[in-house]
Amino acid sequence: MAAAKILVIEDNPANLELATFLLEVEGHVVLQATTAEEGIALAKAQSPDVIVMDVGLPGMDGLEATRVLRKDPATKDIPVIAATSHAMKGDKEQIMAAGCDDYVAKPLDTRTFAQQVARHVGMRRGT
């Protein structure tokens, strides 16, 4: 698979480092943001192939950030994968209703994370 540009929006340094490492090992270019606002700005400026969005960001959370991205013509079609430690009944529905295309559970599964993200490369919404 060709290298993709993947934006990881994650406020936890250990999770950000792990996600970045797992994606870079697969040859992807990783952009990093630690707040929703920084991530939204990077998404608009860099037009990544996929966004991995932490749901539990401080301030504006990942679901609200996804709603903002979906309203902007420049970012509305970028696949968003929610990363969450919330795996309770009803959480998946809430994540998908916010406009996310998929979700991964935390802690990240080092064996499957990069492949799950890669499945969304080239799968722009609405195309």
C-alpha positions in Angstrom: 0.0 0.0 0.0 1.2 3.5 -0.8 2.2 5.8 2.1 -0.7 7.9 3.4 -0.8 11.1 5.3 -2.5 10.5 8.6 -3.4 13.1 11.2 -3.4 11.8 14.8 -5.2 14.1 17.2 -4.4 12.9 20.7 -3.6 14.7 24.0 -2.0 11.8 25.8 1.8 11.8 24.9 2.2 8.0 25.3 -0.8 7.3 23.1 0.3 9.9 20.5 3.8 8.4 20.4 2.5 4.8 20.1 0.0 5.7 17.3 2.7 7.6 15.4 5.2 4.8 15.8 2.7 2.1 14.6 1.7 4.1 11.5 5.3 5.3 10.6 6.5 1.6 10.8 4.0 1.0 8.0 5.5 3.8 5.9 2.8 6.4 6.6 3.5 10.1 7.1 2.0 11.2 10.5 0.9 14.7 11.4 0.3 15.3 15.1 -2.0 17.6 17.1 -2.7 17.6 20.8 -5.9 19.7 20.8 -9.1 19.7 18.7 -8.5 23.2 17.5 -4.9 22.4 16.4 -6.2 19.2 14.7 -8.9 21.1 12.8 -6.4 23.7 11.6 -4.0 21.0 10.5 -6.7 19.1 8.7 -7.7 22.2 6.7 -4.1 23.0 5.9 -2.8 19.5 5.1 -5.8 17.6 3.8 -4.7 14.2 5.4 -6.0 10.9 3.9 -7.3 9.8 7.3 -7.8 11.4 10.8 -7.4 9.4 14.0 -9.4 11.4 16.6 -9.2 11.0 20.3 -12.7 11.2 21.7 -11.7 12.5 25.1 -9.8 15.6 24.2 -9.7 18.5 26.8 -11.8 21.5 25.9 -13.5 20.7 22.6 -13.8 16.9 22.6 -13.2 14.7 19.6 -16.9 14.2 18.7 -17.5 18.0 18.6 -14.3 18.4 16.5 -15.6 15.7 14.1 -18.9 17.7 13.7 -16.9 20.8 12.9 -14.8 18.9 10.3 -18.0 17.5 8.7 -19.5 21.0 8.3 -16.4 22.4 6.4 -16.3 21.7 2.7 -12.5 21.4 2.8 -12.6 18.6 5.4 -16.1 17.0 5.2 -14.9 14.0 3.2 -11.8 13.0 5.2 -12.4 9.7 7.0 -12.3 10.1 10.8 -11.6 7.2 13.1 -12.4 7.8 16.7 -10.0 6.5 19.3 -11.7 5.8 22.6 -11.5 4.0 25.8 -15.3 4.3 26.0 -16.5 0.9 24.9 -19.8 0.9 26.7 -23.2 0.0 25.1 -24.4 3.0 23.1 -21.0 4.6 22.7 -20.4 3.3 19.2 -23.8 4.7 18.1 -22.9 8.1 19.6 -19.5 8.1 17.9 -21.0 7.2 14.5 -23.8 9.8 14.9 -21.1 12.5 15.3 -19.8 11.7 11.8 -17.0 9.3 12.6 -16.4 6.5 10.0 -15.0 3.9 12.4 -13.5 3.6 15.9 -10.6 1.9 17.6 -10.5 1.0 21.3 -7.8 2.1 23.6 -5.4 0.9 24.6 -4.5 0.5 21.0 -4.0 -3.0 19.7 -0.4 -2.9 18.3 -1.2 -5.8 16.1 -4.2 -4.4 14.3 -4.2 -0.6 14.7 -2.2 0.4 11.5 -4.2 -2.0 9.4 -7.5 -0.7 10.7 -6.5 2.9 9.9 -5.1 1.8 6.5 -8.5 0.4 5.5 -9.8 3.9 5.3 -7.0 5.4 3.1 -8.5 6.3 -0.2 -12.0 6.0 1.1 -13.0 9.6 1.1 -16.6 10.1 2.2 -19.1 10.7 -0.5 -16.9 9.3 -3.3 
